[in-house]
Amino acid sequence: MTDKQKDGLERLILSMGKGLFDEVKLTIDEYDQLDIGIYVDWQYFPKNHGVYKLKNSFLNKVHDAIDTYFKLSGINKDEYMFNTVNIKNNFNKITTEEPLNEIERDWRDKEYTDEYPKFRDRMLPVFNNLVKSYGEDDKGNIVLFNDDEGNKPLFNYRSIPKELYYDNSISQYFTDYLPYYMWARHGKYLVYDYFKSQFPDVEVKYVASANIR
């Protein structure tokens, strides 16, 4: 993907936000993983603001727009591991708040807090069946792989802004061990706890699934 094509895609997504977003950044890392960040200055939005609800409706439209843009621009999207689109804190501005720590349970799943410890220790070793190797660059980005050669990424940790993504295939794999509704409630906490067990000194503020293979 050329710089001109990247700039064009950024402008397209920014225009879809209709003035709500400060900036859109597209980055491609050394593993050809495509990451699109929609940046918002969170100090202007209280925690219950409707901007958080965009993740279900607006971001689906962004995914469709990216596919269309790739086709019109003649870009072979299969060359890139498409991470996902995320609304993020705008790190280029001084804000009055820290970026949200989305690992903490909120009112939506607080009632299931006591459920998690009952199976946590039984489920964490399952990840050992999946993770075969890992790689880390000089910026602190970490990738965990499903093979010894480093060709099948399962986890992708981005040191800036401290975000951890796990491949969608993990959710499917765990349906052999947990009912789907249990994974939906607790999956990201299992991913977080496993990653922290391997890298206890690495700070993680956000966990989400993505198509990273």
Buried (B, 14 or more C-beta within 10 A) or exposed (E): BEEEBBEBBBEBBBEBBEEBBBBBBBEBBEBEBBBBBBBBBBEEBEEEEEBBEBBEEBBEEBBEBBEEBBEEEEBEBEEBBBBBBBBBBBBEEEEEEEBBEBBEBEEEBEEBEEEBEEBBEEBBEBBEEBBBBBEBEEEBBBBBBBEEEBEBBBBBBBBEBBBBBBBBBBBEBBEEEBEEEBBEBBBBBBBBBBBBEBBEEBEBBBBBBBEBB
